[in-house]
Amino acid sequence: MENQHREPDIRFSLANERTFLAWVRTAIGLVAAGVAIFHLVDESAMTTILALLLLAAGALAAFAGYSHFRRADQAIRTGEPMPTRGPLIVVMTGAVLLAAVAGVISVVVGA
């Protein structure tokens, strides 16, 4: 019996794509916030650190989203179990928390 190729249920592929696009929107928002902080807020070491944290978090979100999309797409197409969440979720959460703390410190020190 020959191995027949079947296309996956389109709903799963589209859901995976929507999740990827959510990661991309998050990455764009973080990068835009980093650029805005860098250009629109008075220059200080804290605002530079905050801008760099936001830019790094944006890059990480883009990478994490693409990585998850590729692994999930492979699992969907081969019928394998969905991949487990990797450490990038924890790292991404930590980066956003660090940016939030830096933002709070920047507001308090600037006030």
N, C-alpha and C positions, 0 to 999 in steps of 0.2 A: 504494500500500500504506500503510495507516494505521499509525502508531506505537503499538504495543501496550504497555500498562503491565504490567510484571511485578514482583511483590513479590520482594525479594532473598531469598536463602537465609537462613532464620531462624537458622542456626548462626552466620553472620557477624554478624548483628544482636545476637544474644545474647552473643557473644564481645566485641563492642564495648561492650555494656552492662556486662559483668563488669569490663572494664578501667576503665570510668568509675567503677564502684563501688569499685574498688581505690584510685583516686585520692581518692575521697570518704573512704574509711576512713583513708587517710594524712593527709588534711587534718584530720579529726576528731582523730586522735591527736596531731598537731602543735599544734592549738589547745588540746586538753586538757593537754598538757605545758606549754604556755606559761602557762595559767591556774594550773596546779598550782605551777609555779616561782614565779610572782608571789605566790601566797597562802601557800605552805607553807615557803618558804626565807627565811632571814633577809634583810631588805631591805638591798640595797646597789646601787650603780650597775651592777655587773656582773650581778647577778641580774635587774635590771630590763631591761638590754640583752638578756640571754638570753631572757627572757620575751617581749619585743617581737620578737626575731628568730624565735622559734618561732611566735608569732601571725602574723607576716607570711608565714612559710613555709607555714603552714596556709592562709591566704587565697590565696596563690599556687598551692598545690596544687589547691585547689578550682577556681580559674579555669583552670589548665592542663588539668585533667581534663575540664572542660566544653567547653573550646575544642577539645581533641582529639576528644572524643566527637562533637561537631557536624560537624567536618570529615570524620571517618571515616564517619559516618552518611550524609553527603551523597555521598561517594565510593561507598559500598556501594549506595546507591539509584540512582545514575546510571550505575554501571558504570565509573566513572573510576578511575584508579590511586589507591591509598591515599596520603594526604598524607604528606609528609616530616615528620620530627620538627623542630619549630620550636625557637627559641632558649629557650623556656620551660623545657625540660628542663635545659639548662645552668644557667640562672638558679636553678632549683629546687635543683639539686645544690649549687650554690654557697651558697645560703641555708642548706641543711641542714649543709653543712660549716662555715660560719660559726657556726651554733648549736652544733655539736659543739665547736669550738675555744673558744667562749665558756664552754661547760659545763666543759670541762677546766680553763680558767683559773679559773673560779669555785670548782671543787673544790680546786685547788692553793692558791689564795689563802686560801680559807676554812679549810684544814687547818692 
